[in-house]
Amino acid sequence: MSTALITGASDGIGLEFCKILAGRGYDLILVARREAVLNEIGATLSAEHGIKCTVISSDLSKPNAAHALFKATQKEYLQVDFLINNAGLLHNGFFTELDLGSQENMMTVNMLALTSLTHLYANDMASRNSGHILNVASLAAWMPIPNQNIYAATKAFVLSFTQALHNELKAAGNGVTVTALCPGYTATKMMDNPDQGAKLSIPSSMMQSAYEVAEQGVDACLAGKATMVPGLSNRITAGITHLFSKMALAKTAGSFYRKNLSQPSQQK
Ligand SMILES: NC(=O)c1ccc[n+]([C@@H]2O[C@H](COP(=O)([O-])OP(=O)(O)OC[C@H]3O[C@@H](n4cnc5c(N)ncnc54)[C@H](OP(=O)(O)O)[C@@H]3O)[C@@H](O)[C@H]2O)c1
């Protein structure tokens, strides 16, 4: 039986990854900060699918959290065949007004923890000549986004890092694949989280379900693809970004975000 480790397993797209992989017979290692929520999810999925679930509570914004997580799985002799680096944070608003500590945490979770976990588990997988890694980027990775500029930059890092690594691993022929998943707006708590600063109002018709996004990510990763942009309209948007200069994209995104972002005090 194969084992998948999912970060950000307690909610949103991460929870859907867990349900999908449990349904396909994977044992799961569930990682997030809220241990009680993970225990509940683990108990439900074990009972429904007869799989083994291990819960590891970890705050990936803390120094060395990725190393501690890797060590914890090694100590328990848990072999990770499928790693999903899904945990991520979003903050909207004007760069100079946003809390710097929160931005640093976001950069740590979105980039540093993801990179360290990829390194640690890719080496482990390569020693067995087999393994899959799915890194969750975003459609935001494809353009500079004023008022969401650090988030978009962290996701551009994830996309660029993952696409380059995909090529390296393929050339090395060590049996390990890595895939970047680039969801557009997805109906999860992230879109409504008061911690994210200003709120972006997006009509529900523009949002994909977390299940659809997760399923397309899992299938693309198991098929060894470099990149997956789920949903036709998101794929068209990603394609269009190649037709314009980065500054033209920033201008368009900037006026869209300035029109649709409401400050926390304006939120109902
Ligand atoms: N929703 C969208 O529109 C959208 C679009 C494009 C890309 N994405 C990306 O998709 C991924 C999942 O997003 P989502 O929408 O499912 O978000 P979500 O519903 O807000 O869930 C975020 C998950 O990350 C975990 N998490 C947050 N901070 C963490 C930390 N410091 N350490 C460990 N775990 C942490 C949360 O669990 P705890 O609170 O229990 O720690 C939760 O399980 C993210 O990388 C996001 O950037 C989302």
The ligand as a MOL file (V3000), in Angstrom:
LIG
                    3D

  0  0  0     0  0            999 V3000
M  V30 BEGIN CTAB
M  V30 COUNTS 48 52 0 0 0
M  V30 BEGIN ATOM
M  V30 1 N -8.4850 28.9310 -2.6470 0
M  V30 2 C -7.9800 29.4640 -3.7610 0
M  V30 3 O -8.6410 30.2540 -4.4650 0
M  V30 4 C -6.5950 29.0900 -4.2270 0
M  V30 5 C -6.2120 29.4610 -5.5290 0
M  V30 6 C -4.9350 29.1360 -5.9620 0
M  V30 7 C -4.0590 28.4480 -5.1450 0
M  V30 8 N -4.4560 28.0930 -3.8920 0 CHG=1
M  V30 9 C -3.4670 27.3940 -3.0610 0
M  V30 10 O -4.0040 26.1490 -2.6340 0
M  V30 11 C -3.4250 25.7800 -1.3790 0
M  V30 12 C -4.5340 25.4180 -0.4140 0
M  V30 13 O -5.3570 26.5650 -0.2560 0
M  V30 14 P -6.8560 26.4800 0.2900 0
M  V30 15 O -7.6600 27.4380 -0.4950 0
M  V30 16 O -7.3030 25.0690 0.4260 0 CHG=-1
M  V30 17 O -6.6190 27.1440 1.7330 0
M  V30 18 P -7.3820 26.9770 3.1310 0
M  V30 19 O -8.7460 26.4390 2.9290 0
M  V30 20 O -7.1830 28.2830 3.8150 0
M  V30 21 O -6.4830 25.8540 3.8610 0
M  V30 22 C -5.1430 26.1140 4.1670 0
M  V30 23 C -4.5380 24.8920 4.8300 0
M  V30 24 O -3.1840 25.1920 5.1800 0
M  V30 25 C -2.9800 24.9340 6.5540 0
M  V30 26 N -2.0260 25.8790 7.1020 0
M  V30 27 C -2.1380 27.2390 7.1520 0
M  V30 28 N -1.0720 27.7670 7.7660 0
M  V30 29 C -0.2480 26.7370 8.0790 0
M  V30 30 C 0.9890 26.6370 8.7650 0
M  V30 31 N 1.6140 27.7480 9.2340 0
M  V30 32 N 1.5330 25.4210 8.9530 0
M  V30 33 C 0.8970 24.3120 8.5080 0
M  V30 34 N -0.2830 24.3330 7.8730 0
M  V30 35 C -0.8580 25.5350 7.6730 0
M  V30 36 C -4.3690 25.0880 7.1920 0
M  V30 37 O -4.4920 24.2830 8.3450 0
M  V30 38 P -4.3350 24.7780 9.8660 0
M  V30 39 O -5.0650 26.0810 9.9960 0
M  V30 40 O -4.9620 23.6530 10.6550 0
M  V30 41 O -2.8660 24.8750 10.0900 0
M  V30 42 C -5.2580 24.5030 6.0920 0
M  V30 43 O -5.3010 23.1020 6.2100 0
M  V30 44 C -2.5750 26.9880 -0.9470 0
M  V30 45 O -1.2240 26.7490 -1.2420 0
M  V30 46 C -3.1210 28.1300 -1.7770 0
M  V30 47 O -2.1770 29.1510 -1.9840 0
M  V30 48 C -5.6930 28.3850 -3.4130 0
M  V30 END ATOM
M  V30 BEGIN BOND
M  V30 1 1 1 2
M  V30 2 2 2 3
M  V30 3 1 2 4
M  V30 4 1 4 5
M  V30 5 2 4 48
M  V30 6 2 5 6
M  V30 7 1 6 7
M  V30 8 2 7 8
M  V30 9 1 8 9
M  V30 10 1 8 48
M  V30 11 1 9 10
M  V30 12 1 9 46
M  V30 13 1 10 11
M  V30 14 1 11 12
M  V30 15 1 11 44
M  V30 16 1 12 13
M  V30 17 1 13 14
M  V30 18 2 14 15
M  V30 19 1 14 16
M  V30 20 1 14 17
M  V30 21 1 17 18
M  V30 22 2 18 19
M  V30 23 1 18 20
M  V30 24 1 18 21
M  V30 25 1 21 22
M  V30 26 1 22 23
M  V30 27 1 23 24
M  V30 28 1 23 42
M  V30 29 1 24 25
M  V30 30 1 25 26
M  V30 31 1 25 36
M  V30 32 1 26 27
M  V30 33 1 26 35
M  V30 34 2 27 28
M  V30 35 1 28 29
M  V30 36 1 29 30
M  V30 37 2 29 35
M  V30 38 1 30 31
M  V30 39 2 30 32
M  V30 40 1 32 33
M  V30 41 2 33 34
M  V30 42 1 34 35
M  V30 43 1 36 37
M  V30 44 1 36 42
M  V30 45 1 37 38
M  V30 46 2 38 39
M  V30 47 1 38 40
M  V30 48 1 38 41
M  V30 49 1 42 43
M  V30 50 1 44 45
M  V30 51 1 44 46
M  V30 52 1 46 47
M  V30 END BOND
M  V30 END CTAB
M  END
